[in-house]
Amino acid sequence: GLIEGDTKNTFKKVIIVDDVLYTGNTIKRAQEILKENNFEVVGVACIATLRDKIVSQLNEQNIQVADLTNYRNILEKAVENNTATAQENIDLINAELEYEARKKAEIEEYLKKFE
């Protein structure tokens, strides 16, 4: 299940623990379930965050995010260890931005059907 532990506990502030924070979908679903059970999410702990946008969205909800590393650190280490060049990192970031722009355009096009 998504919730582990005693849900009848008197403590109502919780932290969600996940391995990698990328799309935020797991966190969003866990938040919904926890809210339905009268819990308040105050933090997220994970090994790595891969998208600053998701971290910012959580911070806007007053949810703190604690990670061991993030996308930028991973890319920097790849350059330091000569497993990727700075240009390859730039290409990866640009590909991610292009992907997000395409997805946004697809969603906007889909939503036009309901106008």
Beta strands, then each sheet from edge to edge (+ up, - down):
strand 1: 13-21
strand 2: 40-49
strand 3: 64-70
sheet 1: 1+ 2+ 3+
end
